[in-house]
């Protein structure tokens, strides 16, 4: 199960739990029955949904701010639980529709980590060619992500060198970074064409650590 599926299942579980708590209190169309949720079950549920929204939507997102506002406005009164549930349902709908940039960043980071682990494993096993090709693919995907963030119009055929040049033009990074990216791409190209004598295992190791640092700096 990937990260998005895991978060989605967590959303659904907490929504179901919230509905179950309200149903037990006789809540129906904006009105409670004979009781409100207990402070214990409300606060336990709220802590879980707030944590989920922070992880999936980000602390600066509207859903996090909304649920925090609803909870604190009346001092954490349990009769506000239906409003909090509404925020969670809204966050879940946006999450399913891929409208949350922070979630995309989290998932991108997870995929990036998986590729890095694969690359490090391959290199440790002595396979510098496939490692370099894999890291070139990671680098190209990183540049594509940066272009989208910088609102650079892309096509499916946009090349790494072209993206690298455009990102310098709009000031995402400088020409020194551009040259380093060109060098990494060159290693990947040599590997793809089986030119094993054009780079060393140390070059590939430095390529991995360099791309990790690049992403940490520019894709945060």
PyMOL commands that set and color helices and strands:
alter all, ss='L'
color gray80, all
select helices_A, chain A and resi 3-24+39-57+62-73+78-96+101-124+128-149+160-169+175-192+196-198+201-218
alter helices_A, ss='H'
color red, helices_A
deselect
rebuild
show_as cartoon
